[in-house]
Amino acid sequence: MLELPHDLVTPAPPPATPRMAARYRQILDTAARFATREFPDLDVTEVANEAGVSSSTAYRYFPSTAHLLLALHRRQLLELRARVEERANTARTDGQRVRQLAGAAVELFAMRLSQPAVNSCLDELVVPVEHELSGLIGEVDELSWSVLGRLAGDAERGRCIVHTVSGLVSAVRTGRLMPYEAEQQLKAACEIVARPRAARG
């Protein structure tokens, strides 16, 4: 289990000015490359240096590695949501909607499998309820459930798929499944979860 430092400060909100917003995006762009590492091997200062941004600027918005990785995942989920919305508007049948759900779920699975540092943040981070970071974690969770819920039928079904993704990523990382096997199981789960209630009996 990962534990946060106890002396964290509340991060500044994402900047609104074009110059600072560009730096903010550059930090997240660079973090995406570093997220392929394991969580303990990632440091905000190193990301800032690679991004060409001062460490003080980076820490203003991302007081810890967890803040940085969760902000990165939030951005990736917003990008996934835009793609899901575009697909959802073209779905005409239940079969098309299930295929689109499976495609989005596989995208999320691949995203988390290829970014061990992000996945560790989501599955292993110990955050007390009163900690300010718990709000960001809750936001990311709700976003992931709603993104998949858009195709699954509702956020509760979306939550089931996200938890399935978490379990399958863990199974691949521990060698119990091959990635292809996990994808097939994920697609089967999507079909079951998205099936109309009457059809499920």
C-alpha positions in Angstrom: 0.0 0.0 0.0 1.2 3.5 -0.8 1.1 6.2 1.9 1.1 9.9 1.4 3.5 12.4 3.1 1.7 14.1 6.0 2.9 17.6 5.3 1.2 18.2 2.0 -0.3 21.6 1.1 -3.5 22.2 -0.8 -2.7 22.6 -4.5 -3.6 25.7 -6.5 -6.4 25.2 -9.0 -5.5 24.8 -12.7 -4.3 28.1 -14.0 -6.5 30.2 -16.3 -3.9 32.5 -17.9 -2.6 31.1 -21.3 1.0 31.2 -20.3 0.6 29.3 -17.0 -2.0 27.0 -18.6 0.5 26.0 -21.2 3.1 25.1 -18.5 0.4 23.1 -16.6 -0.3 21.1 -19.8 3.4 20.6 -20.4 3.8 19.2 -16.9 1.0 16.7 -17.5 2.3 15.8 -21.0 5.6 15.0 -19.5 4.0 13.1 -16.6 2.3 10.8 -19.1 5.7 9.6 -20.3 6.9 9.1 -16.7 3.8 7.3 -15.7 5.1 4.1 -17.4 7.4 3.8 -14.4 6.4 2.3 -11.0 5.0 4.9 -8.5 8.1 5.0 -6.2 10.3 5.8 -9.2 8.5 9.0 -10.1 9.2 12.4 -8.7 7.5 15.8 -9.3 10.9 17.6 -9.5 12.2 15.2 -12.2 9.0 15.6 -14.2 9.3 19.4 -13.9 12.9 19.5 -15.0 12.1 17.3 -18.0 9.1 19.6 -18.8 11.3 22.7 -18.6 9.2 24.1 -15.8 10.5 25.2 -12.4 9.9 22.8 -9.5 8.2 25.5 -7.5 5.6 26.0 -10.3 5.1 22.2 -10.5 4.7 21.8 -6.7 2.2 24.8 -6.6 -0.2 22.7 -8.7 1.0 19.2 -7.8 2.2 19.0 -4.1 2.9 15.3 -4.4 3.4 12.6 -7.1 -0.1 11.4 -6.3 -1.6 14.8 -7.1 0.3 14.8 -10.4 -0.8 11.3 -11.5 -4.4 11.8 -10.5 -4.6 15.1 -12.4 -3.1 13.3 -15.4 -5.6 10.5 -15.2 -8.4 13.0 -14.8 -7.3 14.7 -18.1 -7.1 11.3 -19.8 -10.6 10.4 -18.6 -12.0 13.7 -19.9 -10.4 12.9 -23.3 -12.0 9.4 -23.1 -15.3 11.0 -22.3 -15.2 13.1 -25.4 -14.6 10.0 -27.5 -17.3 8.1 -25.7 -19.8 10.9 -26.3 -19.1 10.9 -30.0 -19.5 7.2 -30.2 -22.7 7.1 -28.0 -24.4 9.5 -30.4 -24.0 7.0 -33.3 -25.2 3.9 -31.4 -28.6 2.7 -32.8 -28.9 -0.8 -31.3 -28.1 -2.5 -28.0 -25.4 -4.5 -29.8 -23.7 -1.4 -31.0 -23.8 0.2 -27.6 -22.3 -3.0 -26.0 -19.5 -3.0 -28.6 -18.8 0.7 -27.9 -18.8 0.0 -24.2 -16.3 -2.8 -24.6 -14.1 -0.6 -26.7 -14.1 2.2 -24.1 -13.4 -0.3 -21.3 -10.5 -1.8 -23.2 -9.1 1.7 -23.7 -9.3 2.3 -20.0 -7.7 -1.1 -19.3 -4.9 -0.4 -21.7 -4.4 3.1 -20.2 -4.0 1.8 -16.7 -1.9 -1.3 -17.7 0.6 0.9 -19.6 0.8 3.4 -16.7 1.8 1.5 -13.5 2.3 4.7 -11.6 -1.2 5.9 -12.2 -2.7 2.4 -11.5 -0.9 2.3 -8.2 -2.4 5.7 -7.3 -5.9 4.4 -8.0 -5.6 1.0 -6.4 -3.0 1.2 -3.6 -2.9 4.7 -2.3 -4.0 5.1 1.4 -5.8 8.4 1.8 -7.7 9.3 5.0 -11.2 10.6 4.3 -10.4 14.0 5.8 -7.3 14.4 3.5 -7.8 17.0 0.8 -6.6 14.6 -1.8 -9.6 12.4 -1.2 -11.7 15.0 -3.1 -9.6 14.5 -6.2 -9.7 10.8 -5.9 -13.5 11.0 -5.6 -13.7 13.2 -8.6 -11.6 10.8 -10.7 -13.7 7.8 -9.5 -17.0 9.5 -10.3 -15.7 10.6 -13.7 -14.5 7.1 -14.6 -17.9 5.6 -13.6 -19.9 8.2 -15.5 -17.8 7.8 -18.7 -18.4 4.1 -18.9 -21.9 4.5 -17.5 -22.8 6.6 -20.5 -22.6 3.4 -22.6 -23.4 0.8 -19.9 -26.8 2.4 -19.0 -26.0 4.2 -15.7 -23.1 5.2 -13.4 -23.7 2.1 -11.2 -23.0 -0.2 -14.1 -20.1 2.0 -15.1 -18.7 1.5 -11.6 -18.9 -2.3 -12.0 -16.9 -2.1 -15.2 -14.3 0.1 -13.7 -13.9 -2.3 -10.8 -13.5 -5.1 -13.3 -10.8 -3.2 -15.1 -9.0 -2.8 -11.7 -9.1 -6.5 -11.0 -8.0 -7.5 -14.5 -5.0 -5.0 -14.5 -4.0 -6.6 -11.2 -4.3 -10.1 -12.7 -2.1 -9.1 -15.6 0.5 -7.3 -13.4 0.8 -10.4 -11.2 1.1 -12.8 -14.1 -2.3 -14.6 -13.6 -3.6 -13.5 -17.0 -2.1 -12.5 -20.3 -3.3 -9.1 -21.6 -5.3 -10.7 -24.4 -7.1 -13.0 -22.0 -7.9 -10.0 -19.7 -9.3 -8.1 -22.7 -11.6 -11.0 -23.6 -12.8 -11.3 -20.1 -13.5 -7.5 -20.0 -15.5 -7.6 -23.2 -17.6 -10.5 -21.8 -18.2 -8.5 -18.6 -19.3 -5.5 -20.6 -21.8 -7.6 -22.4 -23.2 -9.0 -19.2 -23.4 -5.6 -17.4 -24.9 -3.7 -20.4 -27.5 -6.3 -21.1 -31.0 -5.0 -20.5 -32.4 -6.0 -17.1 -35.2 -8.1 -18.6 -32.8 -10.1 -20.7 -30.7 -10.8 -17.6 -33.7 -12.5 -16.0 
